[in-house]
Amino acid sequence: MSRSGPPSRRSVLAAAVVAAVAGGTSQATAAPAAAPRDTAPARPVDYRAWTTYAEWRTGTALGTRALAGARPGIAIATPAGTTDYTDPHTGTTAAWEYATWTSPVHRLTVPATEAIASWNAHTPPGTWIQTELQGTYSDGTQTPWYVMGRWAAGDEDIRRTSVDGQTDGRSTIWTDTFAVDDPASGLRLASYRLRLTLYRRPGTQLTPTVWRIGAMGSDVPDRFTVPASTPAHPARELTVPRYSQEIHAGQYPQYDNGGEAWCSPTSSQMIIEYWGGRLTPAQLSWVDPSYTDPQVCHAARSTYDYQYAGCGNWPFNAAYAATFKDLQGVITRLGSLTDLETLIAAGIPAMTSQSFLKSELTGAGYGTSGHLMTVIGFTADGDVIANDPASPSDAAVRRVYLRREFENIWLRTKRYNASGKVVSGSGGVCYLYFPAHPTSHQREALAAVGVC
């Protein structure tokens, strides 16, 4: 259930919290129950995306062209050149034609300490894409161009990967997240632009197509607790398929050591199928036919980040969802369970990222350093109905969790682990998958939570 592999960027970012709260020592500072309460409201989150034909035409194109139609995007027109790429995970060097598209500068309404890019694209065999972010700090200086992901839907041409070791001494890329190194200094990301590079085999007419590119900037204040929200919508439960990650324990250990760590792709598959997404027998032919729910194995393979060595790369999961017909996916942060209620009322389930001790979530029966669940509804009392993939069987996946407990473990940015050390929380990270052409009610709900 946890994001396994090397220490995640959440673990590293927590180091600053340890220094501030624990005085830089390794000793326990307090029991979880003694955590200070910070009731300051979360600052707004700024999510901006480019999706329409008019928006694609506002960017700077070098070898790309904007596509009109029911689902506008960009594709390769005439390649800007050819370059060699050596895949760090296979050692293979190959030549690729490329073209680029660079967004206009977006000035954040919320000067940010963190930013996460996400994208939706079609990459037929023989193609792939790279997403980059360049920002301007609040003091007017610029970041380098940071690689936010090298991605393909399959794994035959390149190994999809994040890129480690990117820093300018003021900000760092932690897997899928841009983070200011010292938020206490007051330095913030004031604006950014995104660059897409589309690659294809030389001499072919192949092209990736990108339908959505965007980024979420946020400056969520550090807090152990968050203000409690009040139920704002009638009870509703969506009929979302239920899949357990645990029944896949030991399967395909080359993908994050098997199912025990597949909370993210398992949750993704639940919502993909809720929206009607299905894998064909041909797509599943590589899976051992004796395995139950082979689509979960496929989701793990399709979201695996070969650098991070895990299936929990947030944007890679959203990009996987968008490989299904007429689906799109984004990564953002929400401010309260009221936001989730708004989405559920419009028929949109959501995935939330949280970490907690066993004692902090009644009925879970486990603790975790990082876990994804699918929120599918709310009870009449406002409690959370979740499809929790960390369950022993598909039948046991549906859970009801107390509203106050769930909201706090999801939205907080700091917590005490079982050893009493201060570690970090997700601060309200959420995956949202929804139709390429939402209904008016769905568009209103998405707009209400800041997703355009």
Secondary structure, 3 states (H helix, E strand, C coil): CCCCCCCCHHHHHHHHHHHHHHCCCCCCCCCHHHCCCCCCCCCCCEEEEECCHHHHHHCEEEEEEEECCCCCEEEECCCCEEEEEECCCCCCEEEEEEEEEECCCEEEEEEECEEEEEEEEECCCCEEEEEEEEEEECCCCECCCEEEEEECCCCCCCCCECCCCCECCCEEEECCEEEECCHHHCCCEEEEEEEEEEEECCCCCCCCEEEEEEEEEECCCCCCCCCCCCCCCCCEECCCCCCCCHHHECCCCCCCCEHHHCHHHHHHHHHHHHCCCCCCCCCCCCCCCCCCCHHHHHHHHHHCECCCCECCCHHHHHHHHCCCCCEEEEEEECCCHHHHHHHHHCCCCEEEEEEECHHHCCCCCCCEEEEEEEEEEECCCCCEEEECCCCCCHHHCEEEECHHHHHHHHHCCEEECCCCCEEECCCCEEEEEEECCCCHHHHHHHHHCCCC
